[in-house]
Amino acid sequence: MQTQSRILNDLGKLATGAAGVLQSVREELETAMRQRLERAIADLDVVSRDEFEAVKEIAAKAQTECERLAAENARLAERLSALETKVG
């Protein structure tokens, strides 16, 4: 009985050690994969969320200004047409 208990103890220690080694390997793999992904993303030259939001805001302002100028252009074209009608 004592031999079986000792074998089971040794197997338990072996399993615990293997679990620790596997945990370390998993952590190293995660770190390596994270580094590779960060490098790959950096190589893609993508913009950050902040940069994207800033450009999006600029584009919205430009769109609003463009619409305002188009309306003003239409109003001025009407005035010019009215003036030409009076003169002509």
N, C-alpha and C positions, 0 to 999 in steps of 0.2 A: 504494500500500500504506500509505503513511504517513497518508493521509487517512482510510482505513478504520480504522486503529489509533486515530487521534485521535477518530473518531466513536464507536468502541467504548468508549474511555476516558470520553468525555463521557456516554455512555449508562450506563456503570457508576457514574459519580459521581451522575447523576440518580437511578438506582435506589437507591443508598445513601441519598441525601437523602430520597427518598420513603419508604423504610423507616423512617428516623428520625422523620419526620413522622407516619407511621401509628402508630408505637410511642407517641409522645406523645399522639396522639388517643385511642388505646386506654386509656392510663393515666388520662387525664382523664375518659373515659367510665366507667371502673371506679370512680373516686373519686366521680363524680356519682351513679352508681347506688347505691353503698354508702351515701352520705349520704341519699338518698331512702328507701332501705330502712330505715335506722336511724330516720328520722323517722316512717315508716309504722308501724314496730313500736312506737315510743314512743307514737304516737297510739292504738294498740290497747289500751294499758294492760294489757299482759300481765305476769305475775309472773316474777321471775328463778328460775333453777333452785334457788338457795339458799332462797328464800322458799317455793317449792313443797315442797322436802324438809323444811323446818321444819314446815310445816302438815301434811304427810303423817305426820311423827313424832308430832305432837300428836294427830292423828286416831287413830293406832294406839294411843296411850296411853289415849285416851278410850274406845275400843272395848274394850280390856282391862278398864278400870275398870267399864264398863257391864256386861260379862259377870260380873265379880266381884260387883257389886251385885245382879245378877239372881239369881245363885246364893245369895247371902246372903238375899235376899228370899224365895226358895223355902224355904230352911232355916228362916227365922223363921215363915213361913206354916205349915210342918209342925209346929213347936213350938206355935204358937198353937192349931192344930187339935187337937193332943194334949192341951193344957191344957183346952180347951173340952170335950173328951170326958171327962176326969177330973172336971171340975166338974159337968157336965151329967148 
